[in-house]
Amino acid sequence: MSAVLKLVEEMIADLVVAGMLLTELTGILVLLYTFVKALVHLLRRYTQGKVKLILARGIGLSMEFMLVSEVLHTTISREWKELGILAAVILIRIALTLLLNWEIRNEKLEEEDSLPQKKNLVAAETVEK
């Protein structure tokens, strides 16, 4: 019976490792896509705020995938020291995600505040013509 349990345990560990690799790869792909998208927007001379918003959103999404990988890693960790390190990594990633979300919210508010000013400038230019 213990041989069967050991086999099941090994299969679960392999499945968890595969899941970790898949989520980390997804996070890396999201980061690469975000970089390319932000670079294209930068080259097209979009506003710096728009480019920062694209980067922040992409990094935040990537961090979520990386966090899933860390949570999966906790299921196969065997030592307290390793769990402590994982807990620290998870807390740091959560803090970074919260910081990015805060920055995204502030960038959106700044963008919304600047829209009425832009509309007034366009209206003033139209009246002058």
C-alpha positions as CSV (number, residue, x, y, z in Angstrom):
1,M,0.0,0.0,0.0
2,S,2.8,2.4,0.8
3,A,4.3,1.9,-2.7
4,V,1.0,3.0,-4.2
5,L,0.9,6.1,-2.0
6,K,4.5,6.9,-2.8
7,L,3.7,6.6,-6.5
8,V,0.6,8.9,-6.2
9,E,2.7,11.4,-4.2
10,E,5.4,11.5,-6.9
11,M,2.7,11.9,-9.6
12,I,1.2,14.8,-7.7
13,A,4.6,16.4,-7.2
14,D,5.4,16.1,-10.9
15,L,2.0,17.6,-11.8
16,V,2.6,20.5,-9.4
17,V,6.1,21.1,-10.9
18,A,4.6,21.1,-14.4
19,G,1.9,23.6,-13.2
20,M,4.6,25.8,-11.7
21,L,6.6,25.8,-15.0
22,L,3.5,26.5,-17.0
23,T,2.4,29.5,-14.8
24,E,5.9,30.9,-14.8
25,L,6.2,30.6,-18.5
26,T,2.8,32.3,-18.9
27,G,4.1,35.2,-16.7
28,I,7.2,35.5,-18.8
29,L,5.2,35.6,-22.0
30,V,2.9,38.3,-20.5
31,L,6.0,40.3,-19.6
32,L,7.4,40.0,-23.1
33,Y,4.1,40.9,-24.8
34,T,3.8,43.9,-22.4
35,F,7.3,45.1,-23.3
36,V,6.6,44.9,-27.0
37,K,3.2,46.6,-26.7
38,A,4.7,49.4,-24.6
39,L,7.6,49.9,-27.0
40,V,5.2,50.1,-29.9
41,H,3.2,52.7,-28.1
42,L,6.3,54.6,-27.1
43,L,7.5,54.7,-30.8
44,R,4.1,55.9,-31.9
45,R,4.6,58.8,-29.5
46,Y,1.7,57.9,-27.1
47,T,1.7,59.8,-23.9
48,Q,4.1,58.7,-21.2
49,G,1.1,58.1,-18.9
50,K,-0.4,55.7,-21.4
51,V,2.8,53.8,-21.8
52,K,3.3,53.6,-18.0
53,L,-0.3,52.3,-17.6
54,I,0.3,49.5,-20.2
55,L,3.5,48.5,-18.4
56,A,1.9,48.6,-15.0
57,R,-1.0,46.4,-16.1
58,G,1.2,43.9,-17.8
59,I,3.6,43.6,-14.9
60,G,0.7,43.3,-12.5
61,L,-0.8,40.4,-14.5
62,S,2.6,38.8,-14.9
63,M,3.1,39.0,-11.1
64,E,-0.3,37.2,-10.6
65,F,0.9,34.3,-12.6
66,M,4.2,34.2,-10.7
67,L,2.3,34.3,-7.5
68,V,0.3,31.2,-8.6
69,S,3.6,29.4,-9.2
70,E,4.8,30.2,-5.7
71,V,1.5,29.0,-4.1
72,L,1.8,25.8,-6.1
73,H,5.4,25.4,-4.8
74,T,4.2,25.6,-1.2
75,T,2.2,22.4,-1.8
76,I,5.3,20.3,-2.4
77,S,7.7,22.1,0.1
78,R,8.9,19.8,2.9
79,E,11.0,22.0,5.1
80,W,10.0,25.0,7.3
81,K,13.0,27.0,6.0
82,E,11.8,26.6,2.4
83,L,8.2,27.5,3.5
84,G,9.6,30.7,5.2
85,I,11.4,31.7,2.1
86,L,8.3,31.1,-0.1
87,A,6.2,33.1,2.4
88,A,8.6,36.0,2.1
89,V,8.6,35.8,-1.7
90,I,4.8,35.7,-1.7
91,L,4.5,38.7,0.6
92,I,6.9,40.7,-1.6
93,R,5.0,39.8,-4.7
94,I,1.7,40.7,-3.1
95,A,3.2,44.1,-2.0
96,L,4.5,44.8,-5.5
97,T,1.1,43.8,-7.0
98,L,-0.7,46.2,-4.6
99,L,1.8,49.0,-5.4
100,L,1.2,48.4,-9.2
101,N,-2.5,48.5,-8.7
102,W,-2.2,51.7,-6.8
103,E,-0.1,53.2,-9.5
104,I,-2.6,52.1,-12.2
105,R,-5.4,53.7,-10.3
106,N,-3.5,57.0,-9.9
107,E,-2.5,57.0,-13.6
108,K,-6.1,56.5,-14.6
109,L,-7.3,59.4,-12.4
110,E,-4.6,61.6,-13.8
111,E,-5.6,60.7,-17.3
112,E,-9.3,61.3,-16.6
113,D,-8.4,64.7,-15.0
114,S,-6.5,65.8,-18.1
115,L,-9.3,64.9,-20.5
116,P,-11.5,67.9,-19.8
117,Q,-8.4,70.2,-20.2
118,K,-7.7,68.6,-23.6
119,K,-11.3,69.0,-24.6
120,N,-11.3,72.7,-23.6
121,L,-8.1,73.2,-25.7
122,V,-9.6,71.6,-28.7
123,A,-12.8,73.6,-28.3
124,A,-10.9,76.9,-27.9
125,E,-8.8,76.1,-31.0
126,T,-12.0,75.4,-33.0
127,V,-13.6,78.7,-31.9
128,E,-10.5,80.6,-32.8
129,K,-10.6,79.2,-36.4
